[in-house]
Amino acid sequence: MHICANCKKEMRCIKTGMSIRYTEDGSHVYPADTFECSECGARIAYSSGNNYYQENAKDKSILEDIWMDI
């Protein structure tokens, strides 16, 4: 369960199968889900923290991916 820091309401999962990638080279990918607060609309991406290597992950044209600035 994920709780919104603003509203203290439970957030609901709105998308599964997202990817969080490093902007440095994009080769390490963290699978994630996106959660949204039904009260204020705040969104978070939640990952288990277990990354995997993907050689062709450098393509930033995939819209549903989140690129982290490190």
N, C-alpha and C positions, 0 to 999 in steps of 0.2 A: 504494500500500500504506500502511495506517495501523497504527502500532504502539502498543500500550497503554503508557502511561507507568508504570503500576503493575507490570505483569507482564512487560513486554517481549515479549509475544506479538502475533501479527498479529490485527488486528480484522477482523471480517467484516461485510459490508453486510447489514442486516436490513430496511431500508425505503428505497425511493427515492421521489422526488417530494415530499419534505417542503418546507415553506416556513418561512423565518425572517423575521420581520417586526419592525419597530420598534414599541414600545409608544406612542411619542409620538403618532403618527397612523395607523400601520399601512399607509401607502400605498406604501412601498418594500419589495419582497419579494425575498428571496434564495432561489433554489432550492437545496435541500440533500438530502443522503442521511444516514441514520442508521447508524452503525457500532457494533458491540458486541464486547467482548472475551469470548471463549469461556471464558477462565480465571477472571476475577474479575467479569464482568458489567458493567464500566464501559461507558458509552455516550458517544458524541460525535456531533455534527451537523457535517457537512462541507459547505461551500459554496465554489463557485469564486470568489465575491466579485463576480459580475456581477449587479447587481440590476435590477429592472424596476419600472415604476410600475403600480399596480393601484388604480383608483378605489374599488372596493367592498371593499378589503382590510381595512377597519376592523372587520369582524364577527369578534369574538373567540370565536364559538360553534364555529368549526372546530377540532375537538379535536387533529388531527394537526399543527397549526402550532405553532411555537416563537416566543414573543414575547420580544424582547430588551428588557431594561431599559437605557435609555441616559441 
